[in-house]
Amino acid sequence: MYGSETWTVTKKMAKKLNAAQTAMERKMLDVKWQDHITNETIKQKTKIPDLMDRILRLKWKWAGHIAQMTDNWAKDLTVWHASSKRKPGRPRKRWVEEIKKSHGNNWHNIATDREKWSGMEEAFIQQWKLTG
């Protein structure tokens, strides 16, 4: 998960990460598919938090950290708007689009208030799970 706060998370990536986590949990408990034990039961036994929740929390905290910076190249890159044309076809998803989707283009102004930003974290995670 190193550097996951800067990932552009897609549905495909989330599905792969979820499958990997489930496979690891099954391996930890030495449970085979033939045992017919559900993934929910496995998760209850291991009590390991969901990987996507952790990644989204890290991303949310990183976005708040970036927004609260004064003069830094990381902030400049995050809020930078390209002046060149993109290639034809569907544009690739950008890192900041997930944050903008939940809080609009003005998210960095909201993030400067640390307490308010921290309180909005759970809503961001739930919205991402609904829309992905």
Secondary structure, DSSP 8 states (H G I E B T S, - for coil): -TTGGG----HHHHHHHHHHHHHHHHHHHT--GGG---HHHHHHHH----HHHHHHHHHHHHHHHHHH-SS-HHHHHHH----S---SSS----TTHHHHHHH-TTHHHHHTSHHHHHHTHHHHHHHHHHH-
